[in-house]
């Protein structure tokens, strides 16, 4: 667990990246920022908005603040937006990550569903 000062330092080094092309991978996104210093972590997230047609792709890069200078850089077919992050990247417990090819393949076929009526079996 990090103390408050360490957490604030991590947040200062983290940028929020939005308007990411759906075809862009975390590896490609991290590669864009590698010239800004060490990329500690990179995550791409997908968030559905109010309708099925509004899907937002966004990511977080933990690295150096010079990453803000990359706002407007083309990555895929869209120029990315790069802003100061208000949060740190949540750490991943490595014990939950897939370890074998079979486990990775099973993860690619897994769907997480929310807001399911309690009556549904």
C-alpha positions in Angstrom: 0.0 0.0 0.0 1.3 3.4 -0.8 1.1 6.4 1.5 -0.7 9.6 0.5 2.4 11.4 -0.7 3.4 8.5 -2.9 -0.1 8.3 -4.3 -0.2 12.0 -5.1 3.2 11.7 -6.9 1.8 8.8 -9.0 -1.3 10.9 -9.9 1.0 13.7 -10.9 2.9 11.4 -13.3 -0.3 9.9 -14.8 -2.1 11.3 -17.8 -5.6 10.5 -19.1 -5.8 9.8 -22.8 -9.1 9.9 -24.7 -10.3 9.7 -28.3 -8.4 6.5 -28.8 -9.1 4.5 -32.0 -10.7 1.2 -31.3 -8.0 -0.6 -33.3 -5.2 0.8 -31.1 -3.6 -1.6 -28.6 -2.1 -0.8 -25.2 1.3 -1.6 -26.7 0.8 0.9 -29.5 -0.5 3.5 -27.0 2.5 3.0 -24.7 4.9 3.2 -27.7 3.5 6.7 -28.5 4.6 7.9 -25.0 7.9 6.1 -24.7 9.8 9.2 -25.8 8.4 11.0 -22.7 10.3 8.8 -20.3 9.6 5.4 -18.8 6.1 4.2 -19.2 5.3 2.5 -15.9 1.8 1.3 -16.9 -0.6 1.7 -19.7 -4.3 0.7 -19.7 -7.0 1.1 -22.3 -10.6 1.0 -21.0 -13.9 0.9 -22.8 -17.0 2.7 -21.4 -20.5 2.6 -22.8 -22.3 5.8 -22.5 -26.1 6.2 -22.3 -26.8 4.5 -25.6 -25.3 1.4 -27.3 -23.9 3.7 -30.0 -21.8 5.9 -27.7 -18.7 4.0 -26.7 -15.7 5.9 -25.3 -12.2 4.4 -25.5 -9.8 6.0 -23.0 -6.6 5.1 -21.3 -4.2 6.0 -18.6 -0.4 6.3 -18.9 1.8 6.5 -15.9 5.1 8.1 -16.9 6.4 11.7 -17.1 4.4 14.8 -17.5 6.0 15.7 -20.9 3.3 13.3 -22.2 0.9 16.3 -22.1 2.8 17.6 -25.2 1.5 14.7 -27.3 -2.1 16.0 -27.2 -3.4 16.1 -30.8 -1.0 13.4 -32.1 -2.6 11.1 -34.6 -2.8 7.5 -33.3 -4.8 5.3 -35.6 -7.4 7.5 -37.3 -8.0 10.0 -34.4 -5.9 12.6 -32.8 -5.6 11.7 -29.1 -6.5 14.0 -26.2 -4.0 14.0 -23.4 -5.0 15.5 -20.0 -3.7 15.5 -16.5 -5.3 12.5 -14.7 -7.3 12.9 -11.5 -6.6 9.3 -10.4 -3.8 6.8 -10.4 -3.9 3.6 -12.3 -5.3 0.9 -10.0 -2.7 -1.8 -9.5 -3.4 -5.3 -10.8 -3.0 -8.3 -8.6 -0.8 -10.6 -10.7 -2.3 -13.7 -9.1 -5.5 -13.0 -11.0 -3.8 -12.7 -14.4 -4.0 -15.7 -16.8 -0.8 -17.8 -16.7 -1.2 -20.3 -19.5 -2.3 -20.1 -23.1 -5.5 -22.0 -22.2 -6.3 -19.4 -19.5 -5.7 -16.5 -21.9 -7.9 -18.1 -24.5 -10.6 -18.6 -21.9 -10.4 -14.9 -21.0 -10.9 -13.8 -24.6 -14.2 -15.7 -24.5 -15.4 -14.3 -21.2 -18.0 -11.6 -21.0 -18.8 -9.6 -17.9 -22.5 -8.7 -17.5 -24.0 -6.2 -15.1 -27.5 -5.0 -14.2 -29.0 -8.4 -14.7 -32.5 -8.7 -13.2 -32.5 -10.9 -10.1 -35.3 -13.0 -11.6 -33.0 -14.1 -14.5 -31.5 -17.6 -14.0 
